[in-house]
Amino acid sequence: MSEETLYTYYWVEIENMPLDWDTSICESLDKVRDLLQYLDIYLDDPDIDAKVTIKGIGMTRAAFKEWETLHLKKL
């Protein structure tokens, strides 16, 4: 059985923000930056105790595409 190649993706966990979602997986650091720029209005708000955790994870391209299909199509 051959294994698919693992690539580094970025798991972004978002806590204590008034959003409809709390996790995302980004395929590059550029996408992480774009997400953080989007979240910036919440991160700067002194009334919101926001927390963002970013972890590098190994995923195959097929697994990422499956995650993307299941989670991003709902938006």
N, C-alpha and C positions, 0 to 999 in steps of 0.2 A: 504494500500500500504506500503510495507516494503522498507526502504532505505538501500542502500548498505553502507558498512563501508567506511569511508573516511580515507585515509592514507596520511601522509605528503610526498610530493614530492617537488622538488626544481626547481623553474622557474629561468633560467639563461638568462639574457638579455645582449647581447654583442653589444656595440656601437663603431663606429669609427674605425673599423678594416677591413682590406682587405680580408674579408671572404665572402663566398657565402650564409651564413646563419647568422641570428641575434638573434635567440632565441633557447633555448633547455630546455627540462624538464629532470631532473635527478631523479632517484629513490632512491638515497642514497647520503650521504655526501661523500662517497668514490668515487662515480661517478662525483660529483662536483669537487673534488680534481683532478681526472684524467683529466677532462675538463680544469681546470685551468692550469695544467701542460702542456697540449697541447697548450694552448693560451699564455704560458709564453714568447715565442719569440716575440710576439706582445706587450705584457705588458711591456717588458724591453726596447723596441725600443723608443728612445727619440723623434723620428720623427713622431710617431703615438700617437695621443691623445686618447688612449683606455680607455674604461669604461666598467666594468662588474658589473651588479646588480644581486643579488641573493635574491629571496623571497621564503619563504616556502608557499606552497599551498596545499589545501586539494583536493584529487582526489580519485575516486574509482579505483580499479585495472583494471576494464573493461575500464574506460575512459583513463587510461594511456596506456593500450595496443592498444586502438583505435588511440590515438595520435601517438604512436610509429609506428604503421603500416602506417599511413598517411604520416608521416614526415621522418622517417628513411629509408623507402624503396626507396625513391627518390634519396638517396645518391649513 
